[in-house]
Amino acid sequence: MLAFIVVSHGEFAKGVVNSSYMIFGQQPKVKTVTFELDEEPEELSQKLDAAVATFEDNDEILFLVDLWGGSPFNAASRIVAEHADRMGLITGLNLPMLIEAYTVRDKPINEVIAHLEETGKIGIKHLELLQDGEEAELL
């Protein structure tokens, strides 16, 4: 089973994981790591190392990160680079992506990453209201 480390600036990681549990139920092998305003990048790296250490040495781990290029991304990507055979990273974290990750966590990590890239995009939609007299188009 694929393990997840959900990483963000501020409390976003905790909030999105808690929301996912409300919808999908409590999940094993999910850790959150937050990068707080008063922390240095080295502290974040230590927190990420501690989260990784909670899993088995042979577990595949996917980092789900809020933003490409930020401190959480940079710190997590250094860890992934050292363990590319069993770790991966995806950014643009959103709730639909995280919930979908739970449903495919039994698949190989590379397949999960490709699938989540698409799911994350599909989760972004806008509400288009019909004008008076217009009919909804059936899909």
N, C-alpha and C positions, 0 to 999 in steps of 0.2 A: 504494500500500500504506500503510495506516494505521500510524503510528509510535506507540510507547507509552513513557510515562515512568511508572515504578512508584515511588511515593513512600510512605515510612513513618516512623514514630517508630522509632528504633533500626534494627537489622539485618534486620527483617522483610522489607523489599522485596528485599534481596539473596537471602535464603533462599527466598522464594516463587518468584522468577525462576529460581534454580538448580534448584529442584524441578521447575518447569515444563519446563525443558530436559531433565531426566532422563526425563520422560514424553513430551514432544512433540518434542524435538530443539531444537538451537540455533536461535534466531530472529534475523532482522535487525531493525534499527531498534527496539531495546528498550534503554532506559537505566534505571538505578536511581538513586534519590536518597534518602539517609537523613538524618534529622534526629537528631543525636547529643545526648546529655545536656549536654555542655559548649558547645554552639553557641547562638548568638543567632538569632532569626528572620531577620535580615538576611543571615547566612551561608547559611541555607537558601535564601533567595531568589536569592542569587548562584549557588548550585549548580543550582537549577532553570533559571535563565537559561542557564547553561553547557550543561546537557543539551539545552535547546531549540535552542541554537546548533549542535549536532552534526547536526541534520536540515536538509533543504533548506527554503528559504523558503516553498515552496508545499506542503510536506507537511502533511497533516492529522495532528494529534497528540492522543492521548487520554491524559489523566492518570488513572492508576488509583491511588487513595489509600486508605490504611488506615481513616481515621476522619473522619467529618463534624465540622467545627468546630475541629479541632486546628490546630496551626501548619502542618503540611504542606498541609492543605486550604486554609487561609487564604492561604498563599503561592502555591500553584498556582492558586487561584481568581482571584487578581489578574492573573495572566498570561493565563488563559483569557478574562477579561473584556476584555482588550485585543485579543484575537484570536478573538472569538466565531465568526467566519466559518470558521475552520479548526481550532479546538481545542475540546475538551470535557473534562469531568471526571466521574468516577464514584467513589463511596466504597464501603466495605464489602469491600474487596479480599479475595478468597480464591483458593485454587488452582484450583477448578473454573472460576471466572470468568476467570482469566487464560488458562487453556488454551483455553477457548471463544473468548476474544478473538482468539487466533491463527487460529482456523478461519474467522472472519468479517471479517478485517482488510481484505478487498478491497471491502467494502460501504461506503456513505456513513456518516460518523461518527454522525449522528443515529440511524440504524438500528442501528448497533453498540451505542450506549449503551442504547437501549430493550431490545435483546436481552440485554445483559449484566446489566441489572437483574433480569430474570427468571432468568437462569442462576445468578446469585449466590444467589438465594433457593432455587432448586431444589437447589443444592449443600449446603444445610443439611438434614440428615436425622437421625433417631435410629434406633437399633437396637431393634427390638421382637421379643423372643424369644417363641416359642410355648410355651405350657404343655403339659404331658403330655396327650395325647389331642386337642389342637387340630390342625386341618388348616390348611395355608397357603391363603390365598385367591389364586386365580389372577387376574392382571390381564389 
